[in-house]
Amino acid sequence: MKPASFRYHAPKTVDEAVALLAEVAADDGRVLAGGQSLVPTMAFRLAKPAHLVDINGVAALNRLTVANGKLVIGACVRHAAFHKPVCDGPLGKLLTDVVHHIAHYPIRNRGTICGSLAHAHPASEWCLVLAALDGEVLAKSARGERVIAARDFFKGIMTTALADDELLVEARLPMLSADTRAGFYEFNRRAGDFALTMALGIYRVEGGKIVEPRVAIGGAEVKPRRIAEAERALAGAVPGDAAFRAAATAATAAIDPMEDIINTAEFRRDLVLAVTRRALERAAA
Ligand SMILES: Cc1cc2nc3c(=O)[nH]c(=O)nc-3n(C[C@H](O)[C@H](O)[C@H](O)COP(=O)(O)OP(=O)(O)OC[C@H]3O[C@@H](n4cnc5c(N)ncnc54)[C@H](O)[C@@H]3O)c2cc1C
């Protein structure tokens, strides 16, 4: 099928892009970034935006920098930028581990990190990373700009705090200290598919004990989130099988899994047990 007709806009600056959004948002105007989620839904006519504001020509959105202890990822930075570490230390390595689980090479060459965040698929790897690290996004509209913390950004399945006329300008992730250990694990039936469930485990070790643990789960619930119960099970424990199993068991008890026509909630709950333990084992490796 071909998409329904729409008007195409190609701004060259962020100000032009937000001015256009202010004009067309009420008339179902949408941002076009990598097009890897939006264009297929338009082709199936599940989405019929009247206007597309294509941000790919806005050079200022193509920046990837470290500033004030944060990795700043502009709205046009593609998934493929992370095929090699983009920054020193555990954050660069973690993002490279994660990116290879996203779709397939051609999709990673076009799709953007910020597009994934705006799209907010429950099983988006980048959404999990933003939630796990308590990252933030910068949103801009003709009304002004605001910083939205990850915990306030994700609202539900493909639903975020962004208003229709807001452009997600950049995502910011805190840099991780050199002694941070991080591990990611996801389960899907075929390589390149969206994961059924995934986990990210992050911690440091001081005096042989786990400090500052973070455990986040994606794909199992309507949005990714840190699981406080699992983090409490890790805090102060000696890193190893017993602690990792305790954290995984706590995560399993804490989540409220989705179900679909193929996967029951109980299956996803079982997966949480496995992916959490394996993510923590990878962090320790
Ligand atoms: C076969 C296939 C497999 C996939 N597998 C995975 C996977 O395993 N994991 C995964 O995470 N993703 C997967 N994806 C999705 C892919 O990662 C997309 O690139 C991503 O979801 C959206 O990014 P995009 O830049 O293509 O956004 P687009 O498709 O251009 O836009 C998506 C939505 O976000 C909005 N939007 C985009 N950018 C902005 C912005 N800067 N400000 C405001 N709104 C914005 C658009 O208006 C639209 O509503 C898959 C896609 C396909 C086709």
PDBQT file of the ligand as one rigid body, heavy atoms in Angstrom, charges set to zero:
ROOT
HETATM    1  C1  LIG A 301      11.974  -4.565  11.029  1.00  0.00    +0.000 C 
HETATM    2  C2  LIG A 301      12.227  -3.570  12.148  1.00  0.00    +0.000 A 
HETATM    3  C3  LIG A 301      12.781  -4.033  13.325  1.00  0.00    +0.000 A 
HETATM    4  C4  LIG A 301      13.008  -3.145  14.389  1.00  0.00    +0.000 A 
HETATM    5  N1  LIG A 301      13.560  -3.621  15.538  1.00  0.00    +0.000 NA
HETATM    6  C5  LIG A 301      13.804  -2.773  16.550  1.00  0.00    +0.000 A 
HETATM    7  C6  LIG A 301      14.384  -3.231  17.765  1.00  0.00    +0.000 A 
HETATM    8  O1  LIG A 301      14.712  -4.408  17.933  1.00  0.00    +0.000 OA
HETATM    9  N2  LIG A 301      14.559  -2.320  18.763  1.00  0.00    +0.000 N 
HETATM   10  C7  LIG A 301      14.209  -1.005  18.605  1.00  0.00    +0.000 A 
HETATM   11  O2  LIG A 301      14.380  -0.222  19.544  1.00  0.00    +0.000 OA
HETATM   12  N3  LIG A 301      13.684  -0.535  17.468  1.00  0.00    +0.000 NA
HETATM   13  C8  LIG A 301      13.474  -1.392  16.447  1.00  0.00    +0.000 A 
HETATM   14  N4  LIG A 301      12.930  -0.888  15.287  1.00  0.00    +0.000 N 
HETATM   15  C9  LIG A 301      12.552   0.532  15.210  1.00  0.00    +0.000 C 
HETATM   16  C10 LIG A 301      13.761   1.404  14.819  1.00  0.00    +0.000 C 
HETATM   17  O3  LIG A 301      14.704   1.370  15.873  1.00  0.00    +0.000 OA
HETATM   18  C11 LIG A 301      13.377   2.883  14.578  1.00  0.00    +0.000 C 
HETATM   19  O4  LIG A 301      14.508   3.461  14.046  1.00  0.00    +0.000 OA
HETATM   20  C12 LIG A 301      12.943   3.703  15.771  1.00  0.00    +0.000 C 
HETATM   21  O5  LIG A 301      11.880   3.141  16.463  1.00  0.00    +0.000 OA
HETATM   22  C13 LIG A 301      12.417   5.072  15.370  1.00  0.00    +0.000 C 
HETATM   23  O6  LIG A 301      13.430   5.902  14.976  1.00  0.00    +0.000 OA
HETATM   24  P1  LIG A 301      13.340   6.718  13.634  1.00  0.00    +0.000 P 
HETATM   25  O7  LIG A 301      14.444   7.703  13.688  1.00  0.00    +0.000 OA
HETATM   26  O8  LIG A 301      13.294   5.789  12.501  1.00  0.00    +0.000 OA
HETATM   27  O9  LIG A 301      11.929   7.522  13.835  1.00  0.00    +0.000 OA
HETATM   28  P2  LIG A 301      10.726   7.787  12.836  1.00  0.00    +0.000 P 
HETATM   29  O10 LIG A 301      10.215   6.519  12.276  1.00  0.00    +0.000 OA
HETATM   30  O11 LIG A 301      11.086   8.860  11.871  1.00  0.00    +0.000 OA
HETATM   31  O12 LIG A 301       9.661   8.385  13.885  1.00  0.00    +0.000 OA
HETATM   32  C14 LIG A 301       9.052   7.565  14.850  1.00  0.00    +0.000 C 
HETATM   33  C15 LIG A 301       8.077   8.420  15.672  1.00  0.00    +0.000 C 
HETATM   34  O13 LIG A 301       8.797   9.321  16.519  1.00  0.00    +0.000 OA
HETATM   35  C16 LIG A 301       8.511  10.685  16.177  1.00  0.00    +0.000 C 
HETATM   36  N5  LIG A 301       9.808  11.386  16.232  1.00  0.00    +0.000 N 
HETATM   37  C17 LIG A 301      10.979  10.962  15.677  1.00  0.00    +0.000 A 
HETATM   38  N6  LIG A 301      11.962  11.798  16.003  1.00  0.00    +0.000 NA
HETATM   39  C18 LIG A 301      11.414  12.781  16.754  1.00  0.00    +0.000 A 
HETATM   40  C19 LIG A 301      11.944  13.949  17.381  1.00  0.00    +0.000 A 
HETATM   41  N7  LIG A 301      13.247  14.264  17.311  1.00  0.00    +0.000 N 
HETATM   42  N8  LIG A 301      11.097  14.744  18.085  1.00  0.00    +0.000 NA
HETATM   43  C20 LIG A 301       9.767  14.419  18.185  1.00  0.00    +0.000 A 
HETATM   44  N9  LIG A 301       9.210  13.322  17.619  1.00  0.00    +0.000 NA
HETATM   45  C21 LIG A 301      10.030  12.522  16.911  1.00  0.00    +0.000 A 
HETATM   46  C22 LIG A 301       7.904  10.644  14.773  1.00  0.00    +0.000 C 
HETATM   47  O14 LIG A 301       7.037  11.733  14.545  1.00  0.00    +0.000 OA
HETATM   48  C23 LIG A 301       7.164   9.322  14.816  1.00  0.00    +0.000 C 
HETATM   49  O15 LIG A 301       5.927   9.469  15.472  1.00  0.00    +0.000 OA
HETATM   50  C24 LIG A 301      12.687  -1.757  14.224  1.00  0.00    +0.000 A 
HETATM   51  C25 LIG A 301      12.147  -1.289  13.017  1.00  0.00    +0.000 A 
HETATM   52  C26 LIG A 301      11.917  -2.176  11.980  1.00  0.00    +0.000 A 
HETATM   53  C27 LIG A 301      11.348  -1.644  10.693  1.00  0.00    +0.000 C 
ENDROOT
TORSDOF 0
